[in-house]
Amino acid sequence: LLTAQSKLVIASGSKSFKTWLTIYMALAIAHGARFWKRDTTKTRVLYVNLELKGSTFKRRVKLLADAMGIK
C-alpha cells in the first residue's frame, strides 16, 4: 500500500483508536509481521508521539507487541 519513504496521514475523530492503529502498523513494519492480512517488509520505523505520556505510550506498545507475539 505504501512504498519506502512514503508519508501516510490517518485522520478521524477523537477516540477512534488512531494511535492504536499506528502503533500496530509501526510494530508490524519494524518486525516484518503481517498488517491487516498483508505482508510487510522489515525496516526501521520512527514513531513520533506528541500527545501521550511516555508511560502510556510504552504500555500500549507492550500490549500490542504481546498480542502480536513480538518480543
Phi and psi restraints in degrees (value plus and minus 20) as a CYANA .aco file:
   2 LEU   PHI    -144.5  -104.5
   2 LEU   PSI     126.4   166.4
   3 THR   PHI    -117.4   -77.4
   3 THR   PSI     147.9   187.9
   4 ALA   PHI     -76.2   -36.2
   4 ALA   PSI     121.9   161.9
   5 GLN   PHI      45.3    85.3
   5 GLN   PSI      -0.5    39.5
   6 SER   PHI    -103.1   -63.1
   6 SER   PSI     143.4   183.4
   7 LYS   PHI    -135.5   -95.5
   7 LYS   PSI     127.1   167.1
   8 LEU   PHI    -154.0  -114.0
   8 LEU   PSI     113.9   153.9
   9 VAL   PHI    -134.7   -94.7
   9 VAL   PSI     108.6   148.6
  10 ILE   PHI    -136.0   -96.0
  10 ILE   PSI      97.2   137.2
  11 ALA   PHI    -143.7  -103.7
  11 ALA   PSI     119.8   159.8
  12 SER   PHI    -190.8  -150.8
  12 SER   PSI     155.6   195.6
  13 GLY   PHI     -90.5   -50.5
  13 GLY   PSI     149.4   189.4
  14 SER   PHI     -85.8   -45.8
  14 SER   PSI     133.5   173.5
  15 LYS   PHI      41.4    81.4
  15 LYS   PSI      13.8    53.8
  16 SER   PHI    -129.7   -89.7
  16 SER   PSI      -1.8    38.2
  17 PHE   PHI      49.0    89.0
  17 PHE   PSI       8.8    48.8
  18 LYS   PHI     -82.7   -42.7
  18 LYS   PSI     -62.2   -22.2
  19 THR   PHI     -84.8   -44.8
  19 THR   PSI     -63.0   -23.0
  20 TRP   PHI     -79.2   -39.2
  20 TRP   PSI     -63.5   -23.5
  21 LEU   PHI     -82.5   -42.5
  21 LEU   PSI     -66.0   -26.0
  22 THR   PHI     -91.2   -51.2
  22 THR   PSI     -53.9   -13.9
  23 ILE   PHI     -85.8   -45.8
  23 ILE   PSI     -63.5   -23.5
  24 TYR   PHI     -78.6   -38.6
  24 TYR   PSI     -66.2   -26.2
  25 MET   PHI     -82.8   -42.8
  25 MET   PSI     -65.2   -25.2
  26 ALA   PHI     -82.4   -42.4
  26 ALA   PSI     -63.2   -23.2
  27 LEU   PHI     -83.1   -43.1
  27 LEU   PSI     -63.9   -23.9
  28 ALA   PHI     -80.9   -40.9
  28 ALA   PSI     -65.5   -25.5
  29 ILE   PHI     -88.9   -48.9
  29 ILE   PSI     -61.7   -21.7
  30 ALA   PHI     -84.3   -44.3
  30 ALA   PSI     -45.0    -5.0
  31 HIS   PHI    -134.1   -94.1
  31 HIS   PSI     -17.5    22.5
  32 GLY   PHI      47.1    87.1
  32 GLY   PSI       8.3    48.3
  33 ALA   PHI    -109.6   -69.6
  33 ALA   PSI     145.7   185.7
  34 ARG   PHI     -93.1   -53.1
  34 ARG   PSI     125.3   165.3
  35 PHE   PHI    -151.7  -111.7
  35 PHE   PSI      99.6   139.6
  36 TRP   PHI      29.8    69.8
  36 TRP   PSI      28.1    68.1
  37 LYS   PHI      44.3    84.3
  37 LYS   PSI       2.1    42.1
  38 ARG   PHI    -142.9  -102.9
  38 ARG   PSI     123.6   163.6
  39 ASP   PHI     -90.6   -50.6
  39 ASP   PSI     129.2   169.2
  40 THR   PHI    -142.4  -102.4
  40 THR   PSI     138.9   178.9
  41 THR   PHI    -118.9   -78.9
  41 THR   PSI     103.1   143.1
  42 LYS   PHI     -83.0   -43.0
  42 LYS   PSI     106.0   146.0
  43 THR   PHI    -177.0  -137.0
  43 THR   PSI     149.0   189.0
  44 ARG   PHI     -90.6   -50.6
  44 ARG   PSI     127.3   167.3
  45 VAL   PHI    -150.9  -110.9
  45 VAL   PSI     115.4   155.4
  46 LEU   PHI    -129.0   -89.0
  46 LEU   PSI      98.9   138.9
  47 TYR   PHI    -134.4   -94.4
  47 TYR   PSI      98.9   138.9
  48 VAL   PHI    -130.3   -90.3
  48 VAL   PSI     101.2   141.2
  49 ASN   PHI    -141.5  -101.5
  49 ASN   PSI      97.8   137.8
  50 LEU   PHI    -125.8   -85.8
  50 LEU   PSI     -12.4    27.6
  51 GLU   PHI    -132.6   -92.6
  51 GLU   PSI     -65.0   -25.0
  52 LEU   PHI    -104.0   -64.0
  52 LEU   PSI     131.6   171.6
  53 LYS   PHI     -86.7   -46.7
  53 LYS   PSI     131.7   171.7
  54 GLY   PHI     -75.0   -35.0
  54 GLY   PSI     -62.5   -22.5
  55 SER   PHI     -86.4   -46.4
  55 SER   PSI     -57.4   -17.4
  56 THR   PHI     -87.9   -47.9
  56 THR   PSI     -62.2   -22.2
  57 PHE   PHI     -82.7   -42.7
  57 PHE   PSI     -66.6   -26.6
  58 LYS   PHI     -80.5   -40.5
  58 LYS   PSI     -60.4   -20.4
  59 ARG   PHI     -82.5   -42.5
  59 ARG   PSI     -63.2   -23.2
  60 ARG   PHI     -85.5   -45.5
  60 ARG   PSI     -61.8   -21.8
  61 VAL   PHI     -80.7   -40.7
  61 VAL   PSI     -64.8   -24.8
  62 LYS   PHI     -84.1   -44.1
  62 LYS   PSI     -63.3   -23.3
  63 LEU   PHI     -79.7   -39.7
  63 LEU   PSI     -66.5   -26.5
  64 LEU   PHI     -88.6   -48.6
  64 LEU   PSI     -62.3   -22.3
  65 ALA   PHI     -81.9   -41.9
  65 ALA   PSI     -63.0   -23.0
  66 ASP   PHI     -80.8   -40.8
  66 ASP   PSI     -63.8   -23.8
  67 ALA   PHI     -84.6   -44.6
  67 ALA   PSI     -50.3   -10.3
  68 MET   PHI    -108.7   -68.7
  68 MET   PSI     -27.0    13.0
  69 GLY   PHI      56.2    96.2
  69 GLY   PSI       7.2    47.2
  70 ILE   PHI    -120.2   -80.2
  70 ILE   PSI     113.7   153.7
